[in-house]
Amino acid sequence: MTIEDFLTASKAGTSSLRTYRKVLVRCEALMGGAPLAEASARALVTLKDTLRGKDAGPSYIRTLKRFYEAAGLPKLAAICVLKQRLKRLTEDEILTLPEVEAIMLAAD
């Protein structure tokens, strides 16, 4: 399945189709220019690492997942999941009760 095949089969609106085309073409370029349907699992994992650092990364991955599901490539579709990376606060970054009270008193 090509990007055009996917877009033709999609029942999405015009604006969504434009977005899908932009995202899929960009992903294809980021994976070296080979057709998405011929991508290796390794190339897809590398792309995920690239997208993880971008604000639009989760949206790109969801679009890729839809593409691979429509193309009948469940193994590649299963790779298309970005787990949320949570940043944990260190002990030094957490305010103590006396610090909170001092801030509240200073605000008065």
C-alpha positions as a Markdown table, in Angstrom:
| # | Residue | x | y | z |
|---|---|---|---|---|
| 1 | Met | 0.0 | 0.0 | 0.0 |
| 2 | Thr | 1.3 | 3.5 | -0.9 |
| 3 | Ile | 0.5 | 6.7 | 0.8 |
| 4 | Glu | -1.9 | 7.6 | -2.0 |
| 5 | Asp | -3.7 | 4.2 | -1.7 |
| 6 | Phe | -4.2 | 4.9 | 2.0 |
| 7 | Leu | -5.5 | 8.4 | 1.4 |
| 8 | Thr | -7.9 | 7.2 | -1.3 |
| 9 | Ala | -9.3 | 4.5 | 1.0 |
| 10 | Ser | -9.7 | 6.9 | 3.9 |
| 11 | Lys | -13.0 | 8.5 | 4.6 |
| 12 | Ala | -11.4 | 11.5 | 6.3 |
| 13 | Gly | -12.2 | 15.1 | 5.3 |
| 14 | Thr | -10.1 | 17.2 | 3.0 |
| 15 | Ser | -8.1 | 18.9 | 5.7 |
| 16 | Ser | -7.3 | 15.6 | 7.5 |
| 17 | Leu | -6.2 | 14.0 | 4.2 |
| 18 | Arg | -3.8 | 16.9 | 3.7 |
| 19 | Thr | -2.4 | 16.4 | 7.2 |
| 20 | Tyr | -2.1 | 12.7 | 6.7 |
| 21 | Arg | -0.2 | 13.2 | 3.4 |
| 22 | Lys | 2.2 | 15.7 | 5.0 |
| 23 | Val | 2.8 | 13.4 | 8.0 |
| 24 | Leu | 3.3 | 10.2 | 6.1 |
| 25 | Val | 5.5 | 11.8 | 3.4 |
| 26 | Arg | 7.6 | 13.4 | 6.2 |
| 27 | Cys | 7.9 | 10.0 | 8.0 |
| 28 | Glu | 8.9 | 8.3 | 4.7 |
| 29 | Ala | 11.7 | 10.9 | 4.3 |
| 30 | Leu | 12.9 | 10.5 | 7.9 |
| 31 | Met | 13.2 | 6.7 | 7.3 |
| 32 | Gly | 15.4 | 7.2 | 4.2 |
| 33 | Gly | 12.8 | 7.7 | 1.5 |
| 34 | Ala | 11.8 | 4.1 | 1.0 |
| 35 | Pro | 8.1 | 3.4 | 0.7 |
| 36 | Leu | 6.4 | 3.1 | 4.2 |
| 37 | Ala | 5.1 | -0.3 | 3.4 |
| 38 | Glu | 8.6 | -1.6 | 2.8 |
| 39 | Ala | 10.1 | -0.1 | 6.0 |
| 40 | Ser | 11.9 | -2.4 | 8.4 |
| 41 | Ala | 11.0 | -2.7 | 12.0 |
| 42 | Arg | 14.4 | -1.3 | 12.9 |
| 43 | Ala | 13.8 | 1.8 | 10.7 |
| 44 | Leu | 10.5 | 2.3 | 12.5 |
| 45 | Val | 12.0 | 2.0 | 15.9 |
| 46 | Thr | 14.7 | 4.6 | 14.9 |
| 47 | Leu | 11.9 | 6.9 | 13.7 |
| 48 | Lys | 10.1 | 6.5 | 17.0 |
| 49 | Asp | 13.2 | 7.7 | 18.8 |
| 50 | Thr | 13.3 | 10.7 | 16.6 |
| 51 | Leu | 9.6 | 11.5 | 17.0 |
| 52 | Arg | 9.7 | 11.0 | 20.8 |
| 53 | Gly | 11.5 | 14.4 | 21.1 |
| 54 | Lys | 9.0 | 16.3 | 19.1 |
| 55 | Asp | 5.8 | 17.9 | 20.2 |
| 56 | Ala | 3.9 | 16.4 | 17.3 |
| 57 | Gly | 5.5 | 13.0 | 17.7 |
| 58 | Pro | 2.5 | 11.2 | 19.2 |
| 59 | Ser | 0.3 | 12.5 | 16.4 |
| 60 | Tyr | 2.7 | 11.3 | 13.8 |
| 61 | Ile | 2.9 | 7.8 | 15.4 |
| 62 | Arg | -0.9 | 7.6 | 15.5 |
| 63 | Thr | -1.1 | 8.4 | 11.8 |
| 64 | Leu | 1.6 | 5.8 | 11.0 |
| 65 | Lys | -0.3 | 3.2 | 13.1 |
| 66 | Arg | -3.5 | 3.9 | 11.0 |
| 67 | Phe | -1.4 | 3.5 | 7.8 |
| 68 | Tyr | 0.1 | 0.2 | 8.9 |
| 69 | Glu | -3.2 | -1.2 | 10.0 |
| 70 | Ala | -4.8 | -0.2 | 6.7 |
| 71 | Ala | -1.9 | -1.8 | 4.9 |
| 72 | Gly | -2.4 | -5.1 | 6.7 |
| 73 | Leu | 1.0 | -4.9 | 8.5 |
| 74 | Pro | 0.1 | -5.6 | 12.1 |
| 75 | Lys | 3.7 | -6.1 | 13.3 |
| 76 | Leu | 4.6 | -2.7 | 12.1 |
| 77 | Ala | 1.4 | -1.2 | 13.5 |
| 78 | Ala | 2.2 | -2.7 | 16.9 |
| 79 | Ile | 5.5 | -0.8 | 17.0 |
| 80 | Cys | 3.7 | 2.5 | 16.5 |
| 81 | Val | 3.2 | 3.3 | 20.2 |
| 82 | Leu | 5.0 | 6.1 | 22.1 |
| 83 | Lys | 5.0 | 5.6 | 25.8 |
| 84 | Gln | 4.9 | 8.8 | 27.7 |
| 85 | Arg | 8.2 | 9.6 | 29.4 |
| 86 | Leu | 7.5 | 11.2 | 32.8 |
| 87 | Lys | 10.0 | 13.4 | 34.5 |
| 88 | Arg | 10.2 | 12.7 | 38.2 |
| 89 | Leu | 11.0 | 15.5 | 40.6 |
| 90 | Thr | 14.0 | 15.0 | 42.8 |
| 91 | Glu | 13.8 | 15.5 | 46.6 |
| 92 | Asp | 15.5 | 19.0 | 46.2 |
| 93 | Glu | 12.8 | 20.1 | 43.8 |
| 94 | Ile | 9.9 | 19.4 | 46.2 |
| 95 | Leu | 8.9 | 22.2 | 48.5 |
| 96 | Thr | 8.7 | 21.5 | 52.2 |
| 97 | Leu | 5.8 | 22.7 | 54.3 |
| 98 | Pro | 7.8 | 25.6 | 55.9 |
| 99 | Glu | 8.9 | 26.7 | 52.4 |
| 100 | Val | 5.2 | 26.7 | 51.2 |
| 101 | Glu | 4.1 | 28.7 | 54.3 |
| 102 | Ala | 6.9 | 31.2 | 53.7 |
| 103 | Ile | 5.8 | 31.7 | 50.1 |
| 104 | Met | 2.2 | 32.1 | 51.2 |
| 105 | Leu | 3.1 | 34.7 | 53.9 |
| 106 | Ala | 5.2 | 36.6 | 51.4 |
| 107 | Ala | 2.3 | 36.8 | 49.1 |
| 108 | Asp | 0.1 | 38.6 | 51.7 |
